Amino acid sequence: MGRIVVGLDSSAESARALTWALDEARLRGAELNLVHAYPTPELVALPAVVTLPSDDELRAAAREVIDEQLQKVGAGDEVEITTTVRSGGAAAVLCEVAEGADLLVVGARGLGGFRGLLLGSVTHQVVAHAPCPVVVTVPEHR
């Protein structure tokens, strides 16, 4: 296996997906590509002056999310890790980056009850449109 793509945000579910993907990458000798998508700010005509963050500021904040998740799960040097930070919808960015990958890993939020049986919109879109096999990690209480 060559490349595993992992979708990251700041959630516990994302950390679970990263932990699973790290273990899989170690077993397979694969490279991990950690992906974080951030929304492009939109400005609606307002009667006040609004300062939007620059693209550099948004990219830096996105990289912080990745760094925090890596620190949270205790990633070591035994797996080659690359990062991709892009603006856009999470599902579209993940599917684009996963082109040519061997596996795409995302975490699903467990909402409990009947709602917990459903996938979130990003997870659902990724499962439906990914160009490679997808692993969806779920919380333990499921």
C-alpha positions, 0 to 999 in steps of 0.5 A, spaced: 500 500 500 502 506 498 498 512 500 493 513 505 489 519 506 486 522 512 481 527 513 482 531 519 478 537 523 479 538 531 474 533 533 475 527 537 472 522 531 478 525 527 483 523 532 480 516 532 480 516 524 488 518 525 489 513 530 486 508 525 490 510 519 497 511 523 496 503 525 494 501 518 500 505 515 505 502 520 502 495 518 502 496 510 509 501 510 504 506 507 505 514 507 499 518 510 497 524 507 493 528 512 488 533 509 484 539 512 479 543 508 477 550 510 471 554 508 472 560 504 470 566 507 464 569 504 462 577 505 455 579 505 454 586 504 453 589 511 453 596 513 459 595 517 466 594 515 468 587 516 476 584 516 476 577 513 482 573 515 487 572 509 488 566 506 495 565 509 492 566 516 486 561 514 492 556 512 496 557 518 490 555 522 488 549 518 495 547 519 495 548 527 489 543 527 493 538 523 499 539 528 494 538 534 491 532 532 498 529 531 500 531 538 494 528 541 495 521 538 502 521 539 504 520 532 512 518 531 517 518 526 515 511 523 510 513 518 512 518 513 507 524 513 505 529 508 499 534 509 494 538 504 491 544 506 486 547 502 480 551 501 473 548 499 468 543 502 471 538 506 468 532 502 470 535 495 477 536 497 478 529 500 475 526 494 480 530 490 486 529 494 484 521 494 485 521 487 490 515 486 490 513 493 489 506 496 485 508 502 481 514 505 479 514 512 474 519 515 471 519 522 464 519 523 460 522 529 456 518 533 450 522 535 446 516 539 439 513 538 437 513 531 441 519 529 447 515 531 445 510 525 446 515 520 452 518 517 454 525 517 453 529 510 461 529 509 462 522 511 456 520 506 459 524 500 465 521 501 463 514 501 459 516 495 464 519 491 471 517 493 475 515 488 478 509 492 476 505 498 473 508 504 474 506 512 469 510 516 471 510 524 466 510 529 466 512 536 466 506 541 459 507 544 456 505 537 
